[in-house]
Amino acid sequence: MMLAVPGVLGADRVAALRASLDAADWVDGNLTSGPQAALAKRNRQLPEHLPEAQAAANEILDALGRTPLFIAAALPLKVLPPLFNRYDAADGGRFGLHVDNAVRFVPRSDVRIRTDLSATLFLADPADYDGGELVVEDLFGTHAVKLAAGDLVLYPASSLHRVTPVTRGVRVAAFFWVQSMIRDDADRRTLLELDRAVQALAVDRGQDDAEVVRLTGIYHNLLRRWAEI
């Protein structure tokens, strides 16, 4: 399942984050790459220990917790603190076709995360750069994504994906991974579709309608059956 989550951050917060991040010291993005990705990657990244990176990551984590669509779609068990990358046309910024590592470590801890979902939160206005589309390949074809600043895209971390070359301007984004309570992508999609149907029916009939209550019970029984916690 590939899903756009609009409005995770508002325009004012994006501007404030960008002012802080743009002034920080960026380094070669291959510091966090696996061996396959390092062959294809040309970008800059913020070291995760920098105060600017930590403050921005914490703000994004807080915003995700206030975003119902992200919670409903990802059903997160663990979220790796966001990292930040920068693709500059002057440096030939790009990231060739690759697949993300299956397991990541939370920095400065022994906590492991199984990467069920990858996420990119766009922090640059699409009008400010050319190229830089996130291109994801799955069983249904190839999908190119370039969202408004403050919007997020979720997609299975098992997907082959790339970032097309930036030919004008600078593309800045946060990226991170999610271990879901629901390991299987098809099961997550089923739960999201059921949740949306229940919410729509509740608006029409009210939360105390008998069928709304019944379907809510089915949702939670499926979640109970499939969840790994």
Phi and psi restraints in degrees (value plus and minus 20) as a CYANA .aco file:
   2 MET   PHI    -136.4   -96.4
   2 MET   PSI     110.6   150.6
   3 LEU   PHI    -164.8  -124.8
   3 LEU   PSI     112.5   152.5
   4 ALA   PHI    -108.0   -68.0
   4 ALA   PSI     115.3   155.3
   5 VAL   PHI    -139.2   -99.2
   5 VAL   PSI      80.5   120.5
   6 PRO   PHI     -97.1   -57.1
   6 PRO   PSI     133.9   173.9
   7 GLY   PHI      45.4    85.4
   7 GLY   PSI      13.1    53.1
   8 VAL   PHI     -83.5   -43.5
   8 VAL   PSI     -60.5   -20.5
   9 LEU   PHI    -143.5  -103.5
   9 LEU   PSI     120.4   160.4
  10 GLY   PHI     -98.9   -58.9
  10 GLY   PSI     147.7   187.7
  11 ALA   PHI     -79.8   -39.8
  11 ALA   PSI     -57.9   -17.9
  12 ASP   PHI     -86.7   -46.7
  12 ASP   PSI     -58.8   -18.8
  13 ARG   PHI     -92.7   -52.7
  13 ARG   PSI     -56.4   -16.4
  14 VAL   PHI     -80.6   -40.6
  14 VAL   PSI     -65.0   -25.0
  15 ALA   PHI     -81.8   -41.8
  15 ALA   PSI     -62.1   -22.1
  16 ALA   PHI     -86.2   -46.2
  16 ALA   PSI     -62.5   -22.5
  17 LEU   PHI     -83.1   -43.1
  17 LEU   PSI     -64.0   -24.0
  18 ARG   PHI     -82.4   -42.4
  18 ARG   PSI     -59.1   -19.1
  19 ALA   PHI     -80.5   -40.5
  19 ALA   PSI     -60.8   -20.8
  20 SER   PHI     -92.1   -52.1
  20 SER   PSI     -66.2   -26.2
  21 LEU   PHI     -88.4   -48.4
  21 LEU   PSI     -60.1   -20.1
  22 ASP   PHI     -83.1   -43.1
  22 ASP   PSI     -48.1    -8.1
  23 ALA   PHI    -106.2   -66.2
  23 ALA   PSI     -25.6    14.4
  24 ALA   PHI    -103.3   -63.3
  24 ALA   PSI     152.9   192.9
  25 ASP   PHI    -113.2   -73.2
  25 ASP   PSI      88.1   128.1
  26 TRP   PHI    -107.7   -67.7
  26 TRP   PSI     129.3   169.3
  27 VAL   PHI    -149.2  -109.2
  27 VAL   PSI     155.1   195.1
  28 ASP   PHI     -77.5   -37.5
  28 ASP   PSI     108.5   148.5
  29 GLY   PHI     -86.8   -46.8
  29 GLY   PSI     -34.9     5.1
  30 ASN   PHI     -94.5   -54.5
  30 ASN   PSI     -21.0    19.0
  31 LEU   PHI     -81.9   -41.9
  31 LEU   PSI     -46.7    -6.7
  32 THR   PHI    -131.3   -91.3
  32 THR   PSI      -8.4    31.6
  33 SER   PHI    -106.2   -66.2
  33 SER   PSI     127.5   167.5
  34 GLY   PHI     -97.5   -57.5
  34 GLY   PSI     153.0   193.0
  35 PRO   PHI     -81.6   -41.6
  35 PRO   PSI     -56.6   -16.6
  36 GLN   PHI     -89.5   -49.5
  36 GLN   PSI     -66.4   -26.4
  37 ALA   PHI     -84.3   -44.3
  37 ALA   PSI     -54.8   -14.8
  38 ALA   PHI     -81.4   -41.4
  38 ALA   PSI     -46.4    -6.4
  39 LEU   PHI     -93.6   -53.6
  39 LEU   PSI     -40.7    -0.7
  40 ALA   PHI    -132.8   -92.8
  40 ALA   PSI     -23.0    17.0
  41 LYS   PHI    -124.7   -84.7
  41 LYS   PSI     112.7   152.7
  42 ARG   PHI    -160.5  -120.5
  42 ARG   PSI      71.9   111.9
  43 ASN   PHI    -176.4  -136.4
  43 ASN   PSI    -198.2  -158.2
  44 ARG   PHI    -136.9   -96.9
  44 ARG   PSI     135.3   175.3
  45 GLN   PHI    -163.4  -123.4
  45 GLN   PSI     132.0   172.0
  46 LEU   PHI    -108.4   -68.4
  46 LEU   PSI     109.2   149.2
  47 PRO   PHI     -77.3   -37.3
  47 PRO   PSI     114.3   154.3
  48 GLU   PHI     -88.6   -48.6
  48 GLU   PSI     -37.7     2.3
  49 HIS   PHI    -103.6   -63.6
  49 HIS   PSI     -29.6    10.4
  50 LEU   PHI     -85.7   -45.7
  50 LEU   PSI     120.1   160.1
  51 PRO   PHI     -76.9   -36.9
  51 PRO   PSI     -58.1   -18.1
  52 GLU   PHI     -82.7   -42.7
  52 GLU   PSI     -61.1   -21.1
  53 ALA   PHI     -88.1   -48.1
  53 ALA   PSI     -62.3   -22.3
  54 GLN   PHI     -85.9   -45.9
  54 GLN   PSI     -62.4   -22.4
  55 ALA   PHI     -84.5   -44.5
  55 ALA   PSI     -62.6   -22.6
  56 ALA   PHI     -86.0   -46.0
  56 ALA   PSI     -60.4   -20.4
  57 ALA   PHI     -82.2   -42.2
  57 ALA   PSI     -62.9   -22.9
  58 ASN   PHI     -84.9   -44.9
  58 ASN   PSI     -58.6   -18.6
  59 GLU   PHI     -84.1   -44.1
  59 GLU   PSI     -60.6   -20.6
  60 ILE   PHI     -87.0   -47.0
  60 ILE   PSI     -61.8   -21.8
  61 LEU   PHI     -80.4   -40.4
  61 LEU   PSI     -61.8   -21.8
  62 ASP   PHI     -82.0   -42.0
  62 ASP   PSI     -62.4   -22.4
  63 ALA   PHI     -84.8   -44.8
  63 ALA   PSI     -59.1   -19.1
  64 LEU   PHI     -81.1   -41.1
  64 LEU   PSI     -57.5   -17.5
  65 GLY   PHI     -87.1   -47.1
  65 GLY   PSI     -36.1     3.9
  66 ARG   PHI    -123.9   -83.9
  66 ARG   PSI      -6.4    33.6
  67 THR   PHI    -134.0   -94.0
  67 THR   PSI      77.9   117.9
  68 PRO   PHI     -77.9   -37.9
  68 PRO   PSI     -58.2   -18.2
  69 LEU   PHI     -85.5   -45.5
  69 LEU   PSI     -59.8   -19.8
  70 PHE   PHI     -80.8   -40.8
  70 PHE   PSI     -66.6   -26.6
  71 ILE   PHI     -83.7   -43.7
  71 ILE   PSI     -63.4   -23.4
  72 ALA   PHI     -86.6   -46.6
  72 ALA   PSI     -56.4   -16.4
  73 ALA   PHI    -101.8   -61.8
  73 ALA   PSI     -62.4   -22.4
  74 ALA   PHI    -107.1   -67.1
  74 ALA   PSI     -49.1    -9.1
  75 LEU   PHI      23.4    63.4
  75 LEU   PSI      40.5    80.5
  76 PRO   PHI     -89.8   -49.8
  76 PRO   PSI     116.9   156.9
  77 LEU   PHI    -120.0   -80.0
  77 LEU   PSI     -65.9   -25.9
  78 LYS   PHI    -157.6  -117.6
  78 LYS   PSI     122.6   162.6
  79 VAL   PHI    -146.4  -106.4
  79 VAL   PSI     103.7   143.7
  80 LEU   PHI     -90.0   -50.0
  80 LEU   PSI     112.2   152.2
  81 PRO   PHI     -72.6   -32.6
  81 PRO   PSI     113.3   153.3
  82 PRO   PHI     -78.2   -38.2
  82 PRO   PSI     125.1   165.1
  83 LEU   PHI    -129.7   -89.7
  83 LEU   PSI     150.9   190.9
  84 PHE   PHI    -153.5  -113.5
  84 PHE   PSI     112.7   152.7
  85 ASN   PHI    -148.0  -108.0
  85 ASN   PSI     141.7   181.7
  86 ARG   PHI    -161.0  -121.0
  86 ARG   PSI     102.1   142.1
  87 TYR   PHI    -131.4   -91.4
  87 TYR   PSI      96.3   136.3
  88 ASP   PHI    -132.2   -92.2
  88 ASP   PSI     110.9   150.9
  89 ALA   PHI     -78.3   -38.3
  89 ALA   PSI     -53.6   -13.6
  90 ALA   PHI     -85.0   -45.0
  90 ALA   PSI     -44.2    -4.2
  91 ASP   PHI    -122.3   -82.3
  91 ASP   PSI     -15.1    24.9
  92 GLY   PHI      47.4    87.4
  92 GLY   PSI      17.8    57.8
  93 GLY   PHI     -76.0   -36.0
  93 GLY   PSI     109.9   149.9
  94 ARG   PHI    -188.0  -148.0
  94 ARG   PSI     149.7   189.7
  95 PHE   PHI    -169.2  -129.2
  95 PHE   PSI      90.9   130.9
  96 GLY   PHI     -90.0   -50.0
  96 GLY   PSI     156.9   196.9
  97 LEU   PHI     -80.7   -40.7
  97 LEU   PSI     111.2   151.2
  98 HIS   PHI    -180.7  -140.7
  98 HIS   PSI     152.0   192.0
  99 VAL   PHI    -145.3  -105.3
  99 VAL   PSI     122.2   162.2
 100 ASP   PHI     -92.8   -52.8
 100 ASP   PSI     133.5   173.5
 101 ASN   PHI     -79.3   -39.3
 101 ASN   PSI     124.5   164.5
 102 ALA   PHI     -93.0   -53.0
 102 ALA   PSI     -47.8    -7.8
 103 VAL   PHI    -153.5  -113.5
 103 VAL   PSI     116.6   156.6
 104 ARG   PHI    -146.1  -106.1
 104 ARG   PSI     133.4   173.4
 105 PHE   PHI    -123.0   -83.0
 105 PHE   PSI     118.7   158.7
 106 VAL   PHI     -90.4   -50.4
 106 VAL   PSI     108.5   148.5
 107 PRO   PHI     -74.0   -34.0
 107 PRO   PSI     120.9   160.9
 108 ARG   PHI      36.5    76.5
 108 ARG   PSI      17.8    57.8
 109 SER   PHI    -174.7  -134.7
 109 SER   PSI     154.0   194.0
 110 ASP   PHI    -123.7   -83.7
 110 ASP   PSI      -3.9    36.1
 111 VAL   PHI     -99.1   -59.1
 111 VAL   PSI     109.2   149.2
 112 ARG   PHI    -126.1   -86.1
 112 ARG   PSI     127.2   167.2
 113 ILE   PHI    -144.9  -104.9
 113 ILE   PSI     106.3   146.3
 114 ARG   PHI     -99.1   -59.1
 114 ARG   PSI     103.4   143.4
 115 THR   PHI    -105.2   -65.2
 115 THR   PSI      66.8   106.8
 116 ASP   PHI     -95.8   -55.8
 116 ASP   PSI     -59.7   -19.7
 117 LEU   PHI    -148.6  -108.6
 117 LEU   PSI     119.9   159.9
 118 SER   PHI    -122.2   -82.2
 118 SER   PSI     129.8   169.8
 119 ALA   PHI    -159.7  -119.7
 119 ALA   PSI     118.6   158.6
 120 THR   PHI    -145.0  -105.0
 120 THR   PSI     104.8   144.8
 121 LEU   PHI    -127.6   -87.6
 121 LEU   PSI      92.8   132.8
 122 PHE   PHI     -94.5   -54.5
 122 PHE   PSI     114.4   154.4
 123 LEU   PHI    -143.5  -103.5
 123 LEU   PSI      -6.8    33.2
 124 ALA   PHI    -149.5  -109.5
 124 ALA   PSI     120.6   160.6
 125 ASP   PHI     -85.5   -45.5
 125 ASP   PSI     110.9   150.9
 126 PRO   PHI     -76.4   -36.4
 126 PRO   PSI     -45.8    -5.8
 127 ALA   PHI     -93.5   -53.5
 127 ALA   PSI     -33.2     6.8
 128 ASP   PHI    -109.4   -69.4
 128 ASP   PSI     -25.5    14.5
 129 TYR   PHI    -171.6  -131.6
 129 TYR   PSI     132.7   172.7
 130 ASP   PHI    -128.0   -88.0
 130 ASP   PSI     127.2   167.2
 131 GLY   PHI      56.7    96.7
 131 GLY   PSI    -176.4  -136.4
 132 GLY   PHI      54.2    94.2
 132 GLY   PSI      -3.2    36.8
 133 GLU   PHI     -90.3   -50.3
 133 GLU   PSI     120.3   160.3
 134 LEU   PHI    -102.1   -62.1
 134 LEU   PSI     101.2   141.2
 135 VAL   PHI    -133.8   -93.8
 135 VAL   PSI      99.4   139.4
 136 VAL   PHI    -135.3   -95.3
 136 VAL   PSI     112.4   152.4
 137 GLU   PHI    -127.9   -87.9
 137 GLU   PSI     111.4   151.4
 138 ASP   PHI    -163.5  -123.5
 138 ASP   PSI    -189.6  -149.6
 139 LEU   PHI     -84.7   -44.7
 139 LEU   PSI     -38.9     1.1
 140 PHE   PHI    -119.4   -79.4
 140 PHE   PSI     -15.4    24.6
 141 GLY   PHI     104.9   144.9
 141 GLY   PSI    -178.1  -138.1
 142 THR   PHI    -132.2   -92.2
 142 THR   PSI     111.4   151.4
 143 HIS   PHI    -144.8  -104.8
 143 HIS   PSI     103.6   143.6
 144 ALA   PHI    -122.1   -82.1
 144 ALA   PSI     112.4   152.4
 145 VAL   PHI    -149.5  -109.5
 145 VAL   PSI     110.7   150.7
 146 LYS   PHI    -168.2  -128.2
 146 LYS   PSI      79.2   119.2
 147 LEU   PHI    -121.4   -81.4
 147 LEU   PSI     147.3   187.3
 148 ALA   PHI     -85.0   -45.0
 148 ALA   PSI     133.6   173.6
 149 ALA   PHI     -80.2   -40.2
 149 ALA   PSI     110.9   150.9
 150 GLY   PHI      78.4   118.4
 150 GLY   PSI     -30.5     9.5
 151 ASP   PHI    -116.1   -76.1
 151 ASP   PSI     133.0   173.0
 152 LEU   PHI    -143.3  -103.3
 152 LEU   PSI     127.3   167.3
 153 VAL   PHI    -141.1  -101.1
 153 VAL   PSI     115.1   155.1
 154 LEU   PHI    -130.2   -90.2
 154 LEU   PSI     119.4   159.4
 155 TYR   PHI    -176.4  -136.4
 155 TYR   PSI     138.5   178.5
 156 PRO   PHI     -81.5   -41.5
 156 PRO   PSI     112.2   152.2
 157 ALA   PHI     -87.7   -47.7
 157 ALA   PSI     -35.4     4.6
 158 SER   PHI     -96.9   -56.9
 158 SER   PSI     -28.3    11.7
 159 SER   PHI     -94.8   -54.8
 159 SER   PSI     123.6   163.6
 160 LEU   PHI     -91.2   -51.2
 160 LEU   PSI     116.5   156.5
 161 HIS   PHI    -174.6  -134.6
 161 HIS   PSI     145.2   185.2
 162 ARG   PHI    -175.8  -135.8
 162 ARG   PSI     146.3   186.3
 163 VAL   PHI    -136.8   -96.8
 163 VAL   PSI     101.9   141.9
 164 THR   PHI     -88.3   -48.3
 164 THR   PSI     135.0   175.0
 165 PRO   PHI     -77.2   -37.2
 165 PRO   PSI     117.1   157.1
 166 VAL   PHI    -105.0   -65.0
 166 VAL   PSI     100.5   140.5
 167 THR   PHI    -124.7   -84.7
 167 THR   PSI     -32.2     7.8
 168 ARG   PHI    -171.4  -131.4
 168 ARG   PSI     115.1   155.1
 169 GLY   PHI      59.1    99.1
 169 GLY   PSI    -178.1  -138.1
 170 VAL   PHI    -155.5  -115.5
 170 VAL   PSI     113.0   153.0
 171 ARG   PHI    -124.9   -84.9
 171 ARG   PSI     101.0   141.0
 172 VAL   PHI    -139.5   -99.5
 172 VAL   PSI     117.2   157.2
 173 ALA   PHI    -172.8  -132.8
 173 ALA   PSI     138.4   178.4
 174 ALA   PHI    -118.6   -78.6
 174 ALA   PSI     127.2   167.2
 175 PHE   PHI    -162.1  -122.1
 175 PHE   PSI     128.9   168.9
 176 PHE   PHI    -184.2  -144.2
 176 PHE   PSI     156.0   196.0
 177 TRP   PHI    -148.6  -108.6
 177 TRP   PSI     134.3   174.3
 178 VAL   PHI    -147.5  -107.5
 178 VAL   PSI     111.7   151.7
 179 GLN   PHI    -115.8   -75.8
 179 GLN   PSI      97.1   137.1
 180 SER   PHI    -106.0   -66.0
 180 SER   PSI     135.0   175.0
 181 MET   PHI     -84.6   -44.6
 181 MET   PSI     -43.6    -3.6
 182 ILE   PHI    -130.5   -90.5
 182 ILE   PSI      87.6   127.6
 183 ARG   PHI     -86.4   -46.4
 183 ARG   PSI     -59.9   -19.9
 184 ASP   PHI    -103.4   -63.4
 184 ASP   PSI     110.3   150.3
 185 ASP   PHI     -83.9   -43.9
 185 ASP   PSI     -60.5   -20.5
 186 ALA   PHI     -84.7   -44.7
 186 ALA   PSI     -58.3   -18.3
 187 ASP   PHI     -86.4   -46.4
 187 ASP   PSI     -60.3   -20.3
 188 ARG   PHI     -81.0   -41.0
 188 ARG   PSI     -61.8   -21.8
 189 ARG   PHI     -82.8   -42.8
 189 ARG   PSI     -62.6   -22.6
 190 THR   PHI     -79.8   -39.8
 190 THR   PSI     -65.4   -25.4
 191 LEU   PHI     -85.5   -45.5
 191 LEU   PSI     -58.8   -18.8
 192 LEU   PHI     -85.0   -45.0
 192 LEU   PSI     -64.3   -24.3
 193 GLU   PHI     -83.7   -43.7
 193 GLU   PSI     -60.1   -20.1
 194 LEU   PHI     -85.7   -45.7
 194 LEU   PSI     -63.0   -23.0
 195 ASP   PHI     -80.4   -40.4
 195 ASP   PSI     -64.6   -24.6
 196 ARG   PHI     -82.8   -42.8
 196 ARG   PSI     -60.5   -20.5
 197 ALA   PHI     -84.6   -44.6
 197 ALA   PSI     -62.1   -22.1
 198 VAL   PHI     -84.2   -44.2
 198 VAL   PSI     -63.1   -23.1
 199 GLN   PHI     -84.4   -44.4
 199 GLN   PSI     -60.5   -20.5
 200 ALA   PHI     -85.5   -45.5
 200 ALA   PSI     -61.3   -21.3
 201 LEU   PHI     -86.7   -46.7
 201 LEU   PSI     -56.8   -16.8
 202 ALA   PHI     -84.6   -44.6
 202 ALA   PSI     -56.9   -16.9
 203 VAL   PHI     -83.4   -43.4
 203 VAL   PSI     -58.1   -18.1
 204 ASP   PHI     -97.0   -57.0
 204 ASP   PSI     -60.1   -20.1
 205 ARG   PHI    -131.6   -91.6
 205 ARG   PSI     -38.0     2.0
 206 GLY   PHI      80.8   120.8
 206 GLY   PSI     130.1   170.1
 207 GLN   PHI     -83.8   -43.8
 207 GLN   PSI     -46.1    -6.1
 208 ASP   PHI    -112.8   -72.8
 208 ASP   PSI     -14.4    25.6
 209 ASP   PHI     -81.2   -41.2
 209 ASP   PSI     121.5   161.5
 210 ALA   PHI     -80.1   -40.1
 210 ALA   PSI     -61.5   -21.5
 211 GLU   PHI     -92.1   -52.1
 211 GLU   PSI     -53.9   -13.9
 212 VAL   PHI     -82.6   -42.6
 212 VAL   PSI     -65.0   -25.0
 213 VAL   PHI     -82.5   -42.5
 213 VAL   PSI     -61.8   -21.8
 214 ARG   PHI     -83.5   -43.5
 214 ARG   PSI     -66.0   -26.0
 215 LEU   PHI     -88.4   -48.4
 215 LEU   PSI     -54.9   -14.9
 216 THR   PHI     -81.4   -41.4
 216 THR   PSI     -60.2   -20.2
 217 GLY   PHI     -83.1   -43.1
 217 GLY   PSI     -61.0   -21.0
 218 ILE   PHI     -82.3   -42.3
 218 ILE   PSI     -63.6   -23.6
 219 TYR   PHI     -76.5   -36.5
 219 TYR   PSI     -70.4   -30.4
 220 HIS   PHI     -90.0   -50.0
 220 HIS   PSI     -50.4   -10.4
 221 ASN   PHI     -89.8   -49.8
 221 ASN   PSI     -56.0   -16.0
 222 LEU   PHI     -87.5   -47.5
 222 LEU   PSI     -63.1   -23.1
 223 LEU   PHI     -80.3   -40.3
 223 LEU   PSI     -62.6   -22.6
 224 ARG   PHI     -82.6   -42.6
 224 ARG   PSI     -57.6   -17.6
 225 ARG   PHI     -91.8   -51.8
 225 ARG   PSI     -58.3   -18.3
 226 TRP   PHI    -117.5   -77.5
 226 TRP   PSI     -39.5     0.5
 227 ALA   PHI     -88.5   -48.5
 227 ALA   PSI     120.5   160.5
 228 GLU   PHI    -135.5   -95.5
 228 GLU   PSI      90.4   130.4
